[in-house]
Amino acid sequence: MNLFLKTKDHAVTGEAFELYHDAELDMLITRPQPKELDQYYKSENYISHTDANRTVTEKIYQIVKRISLLLKVRLINKYVEEEKTLLDVGAGTGDFLAVAKQKGWTVFGIEPNWHARGKASEKEVNLSSELESVMNRKYEVITLWHVLEHLADLENQILKMSSLLEDNGTMVIAVPNYKSYDAKHYKEYWAAYDVPRHLWHFSQASIQRLFSKYQMEVVSTKPLFFDSFYVSLLSEKYKESKLGFFKGIFRGLVSNCFALFSKEYSSLIYIVKKA
């Protein structure tokens, strides 16, 4: 593997990390990968484990999240016929499952972080701490919204999740795309590298190659238009830019415009089914 980029944990510790390119999978791998990752999530700034609404970036995140939740439920509704059983891996504070539950889904969720599970329980969404606790049944839909990049035992976790799908079931996976315009523009400051919490960094080819090893195939990809704006705003913050808000909005817009032709959006949703 060749060194692709040197970066650091901009969000929590400031520690240095390196990204190496796996040519076989066309995937970037974070090195080193800390054995104890919990400490890197212990921050009020780690937004998916809180419902924070203090800064401009957090306010934008919460507004966009409310819109995105409805769009996500509308998306998964396309992939069920009768039994609407949903497993959300990395459920955070439970907002997606809460909305899905309101729309008639039978919901289950996994979230390792105890603080996030506590927030979810306040919304009447009960989450388990590990995948093994929900392996007693099959699911029509399994979702991972910006979670696959966090999974330490990646290939074993994919194998387990594929075994939990109904034969006609669907996995819906959203991950950042390191081949997007904003990734290339911000380089070591690109917020979606988010080392070391993000252990893996995917391209479209890497998702296809990775899941084909488990007799699964990508049947469709969809863009996450909002992500380029949020990631660009956060990247400008890490650069300590003057007029960072305006620069972030501009770069997010430019990224989406480039992606209209290249199809390399800042983040992509992959619809994956058993081959």
N, C-alpha and C positions, 0 to 999 in steps of 0.2 A: 504493500500500500504506500502511496505517495502522500507527502504532506500537502494539504490543500490550502490551509489558512490557519493563522494564529489569532486567537481572540481571547476574551476573558468573560467572567461572570459579572456583567454590568449591573445586575439587579440586586445581588445580595452580598457576595464576599469580595469581589474584585480579583479573585484568583485567576491565574492564566491557564488556558487550555489550548489544545491543538485539534484540528479536524483533519482526518486522513481519508483519502478517497479509495473506496473499494471498487475496483474497476469491473469486477464480475457482476456486482449488483448495481453499479452506478449510484452508490450511496456513500454519504460521509459518516464517519464514526468519530465520536468525541473521545479524546485521550488526554489525560487518564480518566477512567470512569470510577469515581469514588465509591467505595464499598458501602459507606454510610451516607446515603443521599438525603435523609430526612432533614439534616441541618440546612440544606440548600433551599428548602421550602419554608423554613421558619422566618418568614418576613411578612409584615403587613403589606408589603408591596407586591406579594404574589397574589394577583387579583382573582384567579379562578378559585382560590380557597376562601375568599371573603366576598361580602356584598358591599365593599367600600364604594363611596360616592363622594369623595373629598376633592380630588384634583380635577382639572379639565379633562385629562386623559381618562380618569376613572369614570367621570360623568358620561363621556362619549361611549366608553365601553358598555356601561349599563344601559344606555339608550339603544345602542346597536344590538345588545344582547336580547332585549325584549322583542325587537323585530325579528332577530334571527331565530329565536325559539319557535315562533309561529311558523316560520319558513321551514325549519327542520322537521317539525311534526307533519306539515303538509307533504314534505318529501317522503318520509317513511310510510305515510299512508298509501303511497303508490305501490308498495311492495308487500302488501298483505291481502289475503282473501277473506278469511274468517277469523281465526284466532289471533288477536292482536297482542302478542307477547313480546315484550321489549326488554333487552338487557343493555344497560348503558355502562360501559367500562370507563372508569375515571369520571364519575358523575359530579365531582366538585360539590357545590352546595345544593345540588338537586333541582335546579330550576327547570332544566329540560324535562326531567321525569315528572315534575309537578304539572307542567303543561300537558305532557302526553297523557298523564293520568286523567286530567280533566276532559281530554278528547277521547276517552274510552279505552285506553291501553291498559293492560295488566303489566305493571312495571317492576323491574328489579334493577339494582344498581350496585356497582363496586366503587369504593372510594377509600384508599388507604389512610388519608389524612383525618385524624379524629376530630379536628376543629371543623373541617368542612362537613363531616358527617353530622355533627351537632347542629350546624346551620340547616342542613337538609331536614333533619327531624322536626325542626320548628315549622317546616312546610308540609309536614305529614308525609315525608318521603323517607323511608327507612332503608339505609344502605348497609351493605356488608363490607368488611375490610379486605377480603381477598376472594379471588375467583373460585377457589375450591368450595366455598360455601354455597355457590349457586349452580353446582354441576349436577344437580339431581333432576334436571328437566331440560327440554329443548326450547329454543326461542326462534320465533319467526324473523326477528330483526335484532342484530347486535350492533350497537353504535359505539364509535370511539371518536369523540370530538376533540381533536388535538391531544390525543393520548398515546397513540402508537409510538411516538418519538420518545416517550418517557419510560417505556417498559424495559426493565433491565434484562430479563431473560427473553429476548424478543421472539426468537423462532419457536421456543417451547410454548410461549403464551399464544402465538398464532395457532399452533397445533391444537391447544386446548380449546380456544374459542371456535375454531372450525368444527370441532367435535360437538359443540353445543348448538350448532345451527340445525334447524329442520332441513330436510332434503331440498326443499324449495326456498330455504331461508336466504336472507340478505345481510351482508355486513356493509355498514356505511362508515367510511373512514375519512376523517378530515385531517390533513397534515400540511405544514408549510412546504413550500417548493423552493429549494435552494438554487434553482435555475431561473427564478423570476427576475424581472428587471430590478426590483427594489433590493433583492439579495445581492445582485452584482454591483449596484450603486453604493450600498452602505458597507459592504465587505465585512470587516471585523466588528462593525457597529450594528450590523443587522440584528434587530431585536429577536427575530424568530430563530436565531441560532440558540439563544437562551441556554448556554452551557452552564453547568453540567446537567441541568434538569433534562435537557434534550440530549439524549444519548446517540440518537440516529437522525440523519437528515436526508430526506427522500427527494428523488426526482420521479417523474412519471414512469420512467423505465424501471426504477428500483422497486416500486410498488408492484408492477406487473411481474417482474422476475421473482420477487420474494414470495408472492402468493401462489404463483404457478408451481412452486416446490411442494405445495400442499393441495394440489389438484383444485385450485380455485382460480377464477379469472376475473379481471376487471371488465365489466360490461358497459360501464359508462363513467365519465368524469364530468364534474360540474364545478364552476368557479365559486369562490367565496370573495365577492367583490369588496366587502367591507374590510377584509383583513389587510389589504395593502395600505389603507389609510391608518388603521390602528398601529400596525407594525412600523410604518414610516414615522408616525408621531413619536413612538417610543424610541426609535433609532435616533431621531433628532435630539431627543432628551439625553440619550447616552453620549451623543457628540457634544452636548452642552452648547447647542447652536443658538445664536441670536435669531429671533423670529422663527423659532423652531416649529410653532404651531402651523404657520403659513407654509413653511417649507415642507413639513410633513404631509399636509393636505395636497400640495402640489405634486410631490413625489408619488403619493398614493394614486393620484389621478393619472400621472404619466405611466405608472406601472400597469394600470388597468388598460390604458390605451395601447401600449405595446403588446399586451397579452391578447387583445382582440385579434391580432395577426399571428403571434407566436404560440398562443394558447398556454403560455407559461405564466399563469396567475400566481400571485403571492402565496395563496393557499388553494388547495383543491380538495374536493370531495370525491372519493372513489366508491363506486357501487360495485361490490364484489360478491360473486356467487360461486357455488360449487360447480366445477367444470363438468 
